[in-house]
Amino acid sequence: MMRVPTNHRSTPRRAAATALALLLAVSTAWAIDADLKKKVKDPDSFKRSDAARTLANDGSPAAAKLLVELLKDENTYVRDHTVEACRKLVDPDALGVIAKAGRDKDPLLRRNVAAALGATKQEAALDALEKLAGSDRDPAVRAGALDALWGFRTSERAAAIATSCASDKDPAVRAAAVEAVGRMRASSAADVAIAALDDVDEGVRCVARMELPYVAEGRATEDLAVAAAAPGWRTRAQAVDNAFSLRNADALTTLCALLSDTRLRVAASAHAALIGLTGKDLGRDRELWEAWWAANKETWEPPKKASIGVPPETANDAGTRARYYGLEILSDHVVFVLDASGSMRDKLGTGTRWDKARNELDMALTALPDGTHVNVIIFQREARAAFSKPKPLGKKTRRDLSSFARKTSPGQAGNLLAGMLLALEQEDSDTVYLLSDGAPSFGDMVLKGRVRTAIRARNRSRKLVLNAIGLGAEKSTERSFLEGLARDSAGRVVFK
């Protein structure tokens, strides 16, 4: 039986008020135990997702225990909504409950715990994030924990955690650490980025260069010529990005030189950057641009706002002229990623979306020059590729790729994340064309914001251009998602 202590100053009114407060506390605990616990187990995934939001608003350790159950939910939507809801947690004890789940044997749960703790932006979450980033056995978890530090921009401890991980044995984790330190604009950011320029992994070096314009602008300008002459195309592609960010005379000189790059993807990106910075289109002709630059160097002023320009047509014979849903294929190392989920059975004209998708693929394969390295990836609940790696186009390759698509019948849910991650693993590919309605419905993550973040994180060291074709993407959220995917890598998007 609960007893209310009194002293010589207590009054019947004060005692009643105290008893009422205690009763309300008991009632709150009872509400979590009775009502929300039922929702956590409800067969309806929407109700479980709603329970996550309500529990996060409560924010108590008792609520956090139920949130952990939802982080383990079999339904991806529920897990994703729970991660997002956890941003409202502030109680250190509640955060501690979430942190304990970071010791679970399931790496996906540990990644979600890292994302949930990072979303809170609470210093109390850093103990667990430090362990996940520094000592988790799974590199993907370590990298995810470092990405979760982005929101701790004023935390010296968060910066120290990221800095210490810049020497991790796994290159993906080192890349995540370099970006995290840079994004936080930590005092160590310049030193970390400059040191990473000597990393053995080209992807890590690219991420280091990606951060240089923001943490060491002078060094970034000095590095332009070195990056533009590097043997790896990814580094030269990063030189294009850095030149566009720096917007100075050295940047324009570098972009003009890269117009003659042997890698079409790099040359095309340099062309697009020049269009964005000058408002002119002289094609991908290095001599024309260098002549223009020599005549205008003294009077040129960088635009206050600029975006990557996209020419409507290639101005010379350096392009492929092949198109996919109207987009010129500005690459000779291409991966097509096709959504074959159930929505592709929807009618489109005299056939279905899938009929149109297969026909468009065949036309692109026919128009691409022989020798172009191509692969096709199809995703439903799982993702699968036609070849283990892209192959140069020839008569047989075209036939095999077309047959791969035509033997597929649309159906099931769509694991867009798996399809894109498989594309990003394709050795030596540099450009992706994603065909989808923009509505992920299956996989490790399905909330559009989380899927986009995961794709961007993997691509930070790969440097692929991601283009998107929204086939039947009617909702604004679907269109915004596809636009964001393309914008993250200076790609293009069309809707059909």
Long-range contacts (C-beta under 8 A, 24 or more apart in sequence): 28-58, 29-62, 32-58, 32-60, 32-62, 32-63, 32-66, 33-62, 36-63, 36-66, 37-66, 40-66, 40-69, 40-70, 45-73, 45-75, 45-77, 45-78, 48-73, 48-75, 48-78, 49-77, 49-78, 49-81, 49-82, 52-78, 52-81, 52-82, 52-85, 53-81, 53-85, 55-85, 56-85, 56-86, 56-87, 56-88, 56-89, 57-88, 59-88, 59-89, 59-90, 59-91, 59-94, 60-91, 60-94, 61-91, 61-93, 61-94, 61-96, 61-97, 63-94, 64-89, 64-91, 64-93, 64-94, 64-95, 64-97, 64-98, 65-97, 67-97, 67-98, 68-97, 68-98, 68-100, 68-101, 71-98, 71-101, 71-109, 71-112, 71-113, 71-116, 72-101, 72-104, 72-106, 72-109, 76-442, 76-443, 76-444, 76-445, 76-446, 77-446, 77-447, 79-112, 80-445, 80-446, 80-447, 80-450, 81-447, 82-112, 82-116, 83-112, 83-115, 83-116, 83-119, 83-450, 84-119, 84-447, 84-449, 84-450, 86-116, 86-117, 86-119, 86-120, 87-116, 87-119, 87-120, 87-121, 88-120, 89-116, 89-120, 89-122, 90-120, 90-122, 92-122, 92-124, 95-120, 95-122, 95-124, 95-125, 95-128, 96-124, 98-128, 99-125, 99-127, 99-128, 102-128, 102-131, 102-132, 107-138, 107-140, 107-141, 108-444, 110-136, 110-138, 110-141, 111-140, 111-141, 111-144, 114-141, 114-144, 114-145, 114-147, 114-148, 115-144, 115-147, 115-148, 115-450, 117-148, 118-145, 118-147, 118-148, 118-149, 118-150, 118-151, 118-152, 119-148, 119-151, 121-151, 121-152, 123-152, 123-155, 123-157, 126-152, 126-155, 126-157, 126-158, 126-161, 129-158, 129-161, 130-161, 133-161, 133-162, 133-165, 133-177, 134-161, 134-164, 134-165, 139-168, 139-170, 139-172, 139-173, 140-172, 142-168, 142-170, 142-173, 142-176, 143-170, 143-172, 143-173, 143-175, 143-176, 143-457, 144-176, 144-457, 146-173, 146-176, 146-177, 146-179, 146-180, 147-176, 147-179, 147-180, 147-453, 147-457, 149-180, 149-184, 150-180, 150-183, 150-184, 152-184, 153-183, 153-184, 153-185, 155-184, 156-186, 158-184, 159-184, 159-186, 159-187, 159-188, 160-188, 162-186, 163-188, 163-192, 166-192, 166-195, 166-196, 171-199, 171-200, 171-201, 171-203, 171-204, 171-461, 172-203, 172-461, 174-199, 174-201, 174-204, 175-201, 175-203, 175-204, 175-207, 175-460, 175-461, 176-457, 176-460, 178-204, 178-207, 178-208, 178-211, 179-207, 179-210, 179-211, 179-460, 181-211, 182-210, 182-211, 182-214, 182-215, 183-211, 185-214, 185-215, 189-214, 189-215, 189-216, 190-215, 190-216, 190-219, 194-219, 197-223, 201-461, 202-232, 202-234, 202-235, 202-461, 203-234, 203-460, 203-461, 203-462, 203-463, 204-461, 205-235, 206-234, 206-235, 206-237, 206-238, 206-460, 206-461, 206-463, 207-460, 207-461, 209-235, 209-238, 209-239, 209-242, 210-238, 210-241, 210-242, 210-460, 212-242, 213-242, 213-245, 213-246, 214-245, 217-246, 220-245, 220-246, 221-246, 221-248, 221-250, 221-251, 224-250, 224-251, 224-254, 225-250, 225-254, 228-254, 228-257, 228-258, 233-261, 233-263, 233-265, 233-266, 233-430, 234-461, 234-462, 234-463, 236-261, 236-263, 236-266, 237-263, 237-265, 237-266, 237-269, 237-430, 237-463, 238-463, 240-266, 240-269, 240-270, 240-273, 241-269, 241-490, 243-270, 243-273, 244-273, 244-276, 244-277, 244-306, 244-308, 247-277, 247-302, 247-303, 247-306, 248-302, 249-297, 249-300, 251-277, 252-277, 252-278, 252-293, 252-297, 252-300, 253-293, 255-289, 256-286, 256-289, 256-290, 256-293, 257-286, 259-284, 259-285, 259-286, 259-289, 260-286, 263-332, 263-333, 263-430, 264-318, 264-319, 264-320, 264-330, 264-331, 264-332, 265-330, 265-331, 265-332, 265-333, 265-430, 265-431, 265-465, 267-318, 268-319, 268-330, 268-331, 269-308, 269-465, 269-490, 271-311, 272-308, 272-309, 272-310, 272-311, 272-490, 273-308, 273-309, 274-309, 275-308, 275-309, 275-310, 275-311, 276-303, 276-306, 276-307, 276-308, 276-309, 277-302, 277-303, 277-306, 279-303, 281-309, 281-311, 281-315, 282-315, 283-311, 283-314, 283-315, 283-316, 284-314, 284-315, 284-316, 284-318, 284-319, 285-315, 285-316, 308-490, 310-492, 320-367, 320-368, 320-369, 320-372, 321-367, 322-364, 322-367, 322-368, 322-369, 323-363, 323-364, 323-367, 324-360, 324-361, 324-364, 324-433, 324-469, 325-360, 325-435, 325-469, 325-471, 325-494, 325-496, 326-494, 327-433, 327-467, 327-469, 327-492, 327-494, 329-364, 329-368, 329-431, 329-433, 330-431, 330-465, 331-430, 331-431, 331-465, 332-369, 332-371, 332-372, 332-373, 333-372, 333-373, 333-390, 333-428, 333-429, 333-430, 333-431, 334-368, 334-372, 334-373, 334-374, 334-375, 334-390, 334-429, 334-431, 334-432, 334-433, 335-374, 335-375, 335-376, 335-377, 335-390, 335-423, 335-426, 335-429, 335-431, 335-432, 335-433, 336-361, 336-364, 336-374, 336-375, 336-376, 336-377, 336-432, 336-433, 336-435, 337-377, 337-378, 337-379, 337-419, 337-420, 337-422, 337-423, 337-432, 337-433, 337-434, 337-435, 337-436, 338-376, 338-377, 338-378, 338-379, 338-405, 338-435, 339-379, 339-414, 339-416, 339-419, 339-434, 339-435, 339-436, 339-437, 339-471, 340-378, 340-379, 340-380, 340-408, 340-409, 340-410, 340-411, 340-414, 341-379, 341-380, 341-410, 341-411, 341-412, 341-413, 341-414, 341-437, 341-441, 342-410, 342-411, 342-412, 342-413, 342-414, 343-410, 343-414, 343-437, 343-439, 343-472, 344-410, 344-437, 344-471, 345-410, 345-411, 346-472, 348-471, 348-472, 352-410, 353-410, 353-437, 353-471, 353-472, 354-408, 354-409, 354-410, 356-471, 356-496, 357-405, 357-435, 357-471, 358-402, 358-405, 358-406, 360-435, 361-401, 361-402, 361-405, 362-402, 365-393, 365-398, 365-401, 365-402, 366-398, 368-393, 369-393, 370-394, 373-428, 373-429, 374-401, 375-401, 375-426, 375-429, 376-401, 376-404, 376-405, 377-419, 377-422, 377-423, 378-404, 378-405, 378-408, 378-419, 379-414, 379-415, 379-416, 379-418, 379-419, 379-422, 380-410, 380-411, 380-412, 380-413, 380-414, 380-415, 381-412, 381-413, 381-414, 381-415, 381-442, 382-415, 382-418, 383-415, 383-418, 383-419, 383-421, 383-422, 384-422, 385-422, 385-426, 389-426, 389-427, 389-428, 390-426, 390-427, 390-428, 390-429, 412-442, 413-441, 413-442, 414-439, 414-440, 414-441, 414-442, 415-440, 415-441, 415-442, 415-443, 416-440, 416-443, 416-451, 417-443, 417-444, 417-445, 417-446, 417-451, 417-454, 417-455, 418-443, 418-444, 420-455, 420-466, 421-454, 421-455, 421-458, 423-464, 424-455, 424-458, 424-459, 424-462, 424-464, 429-464, 430-463, 430-464, 430-465, 431-464, 431-465, 431-467, 432-464, 432-465, 432-466, 432-467, 432-491, 433-467, 433-468, 433-469, 434-466, 434-467, 434-468, 434-469, 434-482, 434-485, 435-469, 435-471, 436-468, 436-469, 436-470, 436-471, 436-473, 436-482, 437-470, 437-471, 437-472, 437-473, 437-478, 438-468, 438-470, 438-473, 438-475, 438-477, 438-478, 438-479, 438-481, 438-482, 439-473, 439-475, 439-478, 448-477, 448-478, 448-480, 448-481, 451-481, 452-481, 452-484, 452-485, 452-488, 455-485, 455-488, 456-488, 456-489, 459-488, 459-489, 463-489, 464-489, 465-489, 465-490, 465-491, 466-491, 467-491, 467-492, 467-493, 468-492, 468-493, 468-494, 469-493, 469-494, 469-495, 469-496, 470-494, 470-495, 470-496, 471-496, 472-496
